[in-house]
Amino acid sequence: VEEGEEGMVDLIAGQVKELLKRNQVKQSDLPGIGVGCAGHIRHSDGVIVTTSNLEGFNNYPLRAELQSHFDIPVILDNDANAQAYGEYKFGAGKGTRDMIFVTISTGIGAGLVINGGLYRGMSGTAGEFGHTIVEPGSDLVCTCGNRGCIMALACGMALPYMFEKKLREGMETKLNMPPKFNISKINGQTLKKGLDMDDPLSKAVISDSAYYVGIGLYNLFQILNPPLIVLGGGLTNWGEFYLDKIKETFYELARDMLIDPIRIVLSEIVGDAGVIGAAALSLE
Amino acid sequence: VEEGEEGMVDLIAGQVKELLKRNQVKQSDLPGIGVGCAGHIRHSDGVIVTTSNLEGFNNYPLRAELQSHFDIPVILDNDANAQAYGEYKFGAGKGTRDMIFVTISTGIGAGLVINGGLYRGMSGTAGEFGHTIVEPGSDLVCTCGNRGCIMALACGMALPYMFEKKLREGMETKLNMPPKFNISKINGQTLKKGLDMDDPLSKAVISDSAYYVGIGLYNLFQILNPPLIVLGGGLTNWGEFYLDKIKETFYELARDMLIDPIRIVLSEIVGDAGVIGAAALSLE
């Protein structure tokens, strides 16, 4: 990140070339090079419009810059789209033509597979599920500036605020919090520890996140009526407790409006889903 | 409605036959007969699963029953899907391959056109936009049983509750309300009168409806990133005041996340959009 835009491009290109060399693979042996990147990506011309995960890179033509280093096609897409496509081709979505992949991580996003292909919408930003609003009067504000979107209420970046709010409301925690404890460092792993020691505050924050993700999935169900929703991203490491709460909210809301059974499952390509998905983009 | 399920089918079949006769058209001159019906329709086998607009008709095989009267194909779909397809073929959606039609009427629903075709999802219920939840703690409850879905907060059926709530909160109205006035009769036309006489309570209810529809459209934008949203249904007769408020909410939320311009326009097939849309289904 400290290398800046050009430095980053040189680094990526260098790494790809190094990988090719080490594996004795020629560029011409490959259909292409797929790149997944967080943020609003304009798929048509491979430009990062905005991204909150990197400094700079506003209206940055990442695809063209990378392409100048290679003779085979470079494809750039949003990382959630890449993961969705990977899951569709090689993971939990194999054999279906329609699915939604939702990643619950630092941020929250989704990729839509519709009629057997990624659906990107007008500008390439379809699937920005994390920015759908489900609590417009909330005091939790997202990095996008809006109140009460699912990211503000449930994602990794929101955890310190959610935690602090419950502390302020008088809830007690079993987590070890020395006097100079920096609450902004609270993340998914902190709360996993809390969950494992049966800490009521950690469980309350995890439950809140699950509740809003559950509402969000219900809204996706009403709009797209998919047969399959695949969940990935770091916060799913909270495990059964988290997933059960998400499903509980979903099924309480969907009830008899669910005509056919829907599958809500975990990602099957754990860990490298983003990389495998990005590579798979060149098979699209 | 009083004729019951069988009586209704006989009535529809009789009317279609009468229309054919009067216009000297043979069945074989037509590609098919399209039927649009409110409710959850399973498109694969033409069964009404549930509908809150008719008595009976639960798990009712309307398509098969109508088909038994005709030699050409009968197609049954949800009325919002039919209107969406009509608008796509002959109205505001001509020339686009992707659009969302939203009807704001007694209820609220939507039809999705994706990659040049209606998208129905797994069971045929995709586009049930009205049941997406945007205010889970609301005291307004939908006929579906959930709190704070857009229908509960913004549709024609919700107007009496919205009106009564504002009265209870102490707002005054210029509308003539004699002692035995039945508040449950308040509908879109009542509030149109109120709007025309600059009644603050009517305008507040209309603004609230617009606010929640605006949030709903913003959520649709984040999920599907469509180039075009077409609005139809009786409540759009509230005109500019209503549409401006809807757009105001939408653009306040979307801001710089809107990479390409989106068109939010009124239905161009006013009045018979449902009938024209249903007929158009046989061209799909």
Chai-1 contact restraints between the chains, C-beta under 6 A:
chainA,res_idxA,chainB,res_idxB,connection_type,confidence,min_distance_angstrom,max_distance_angstrom,comment,restraint_id
A,V49,B,I259,contact,1.0,0.0,6.0,A-B,restraint_1
A,I114,B,I114,contact,1.0,0.0,6.0,A-B,restraint_2
A,G121,B,L224,contact,1.0,0.0,6.0,A-B,restraint_3
A,G121,B,N225,contact,1.0,0.0,6.0,A-B,restraint_4
A,M122,B,N225,contact,1.0,0.0,6.0,A-B,restraint_5
A,M122,B,P227,contact,1.0,0.0,6.0,A-B,restraint_6
A,M122,B,D260,contact,1.0,0.0,6.0,A-B,restraint_7
A,S123,B,N225,contact,1.0,0.0,6.0,A-B,restraint_8
A,S123,B,I259,contact,1.0,0.0,6.0,A-B,restraint_9
A,S123,B,D260,contact,1.0,0.0,6.0,A-B,restraint_10
A,T125,B,N225,contact,1.0,0.0,6.0,A-B,restraint_11
A,A126,B,L224,contact,1.0,0.0,6.0,A-B,restraint_12
A,A126,B,N225,contact,1.0,0.0,6.0,A-B,restraint_13
A,E128,B,Q222,contact,1.0,0.0,6.0,A-B,restraint_14
A,H131,B,Q222,contact,1.0,0.0,6.0,A-B,restraint_15
A,T132,B,N219,contact,1.0,0.0,6.0,A-B,restraint_16
A,T132,B,Q222,contact,1.0,0.0,6.0,A-B,restraint_17
A,I133,B,I215,contact,1.0,0.0,6.0,A-B,restraint_18
A,V134,B,V134,contact,1.0,0.0,6.0,A-B,restraint_19
A,P136,B,I215,contact,1.0,0.0,6.0,A-B,restraint_20
A,N146,B,L253,contact,1.0,0.0,6.0,A-B,restraint_21
A,I215,B,I133,contact,1.0,0.0,6.0,A-B,restraint_22
A,I215,B,P136,contact,1.0,0.0,6.0,A-B,restraint_23
A,N219,B,T132,contact,1.0,0.0,6.0,A-B,restraint_24
A,Q222,B,E128,contact,1.0,0.0,6.0,A-B,restraint_25
A,Q222,B,H131,contact,1.0,0.0,6.0,A-B,restraint_26
A,Q222,B,T132,contact,1.0,0.0,6.0,A-B,restraint_27
A,L224,B,G121,contact,1.0,0.0,6.0,A-B,restraint_28
A,L224,B,A126,contact,1.0,0.0,6.0,A-B,restraint_29
A,N225,B,G121,contact,1.0,0.0,6.0,A-B,restraint_30
A,N225,B,M122,contact,1.0,0.0,6.0,A-B,restraint_31
A,N225,B,S123,contact,1.0,0.0,6.0,A-B,restraint_32
A,N225,B,T125,contact,1.0,0.0,6.0,A-B,restraint_33
A,N225,B,A126,contact,1.0,0.0,6.0,A-B,restraint_34
A,P227,B,M122,contact,1.0,0.0,6.0,A-B,restraint_35
A,L253,B,N146,contact,1.0,0.0,6.0,A-B,restraint_36
A,I259,B,V49,contact,1.0,0.0,6.0,A-B,restraint_37
A,I259,B,S123,contact,1.0,0.0,6.0,A-B,restraint_38
A,D260,B,M122,contact,1.0,0.0,6.0,A-B,restraint_39
A,D260,B,S123,contact,1.0,0.0,6.0,A-B,restraint_40
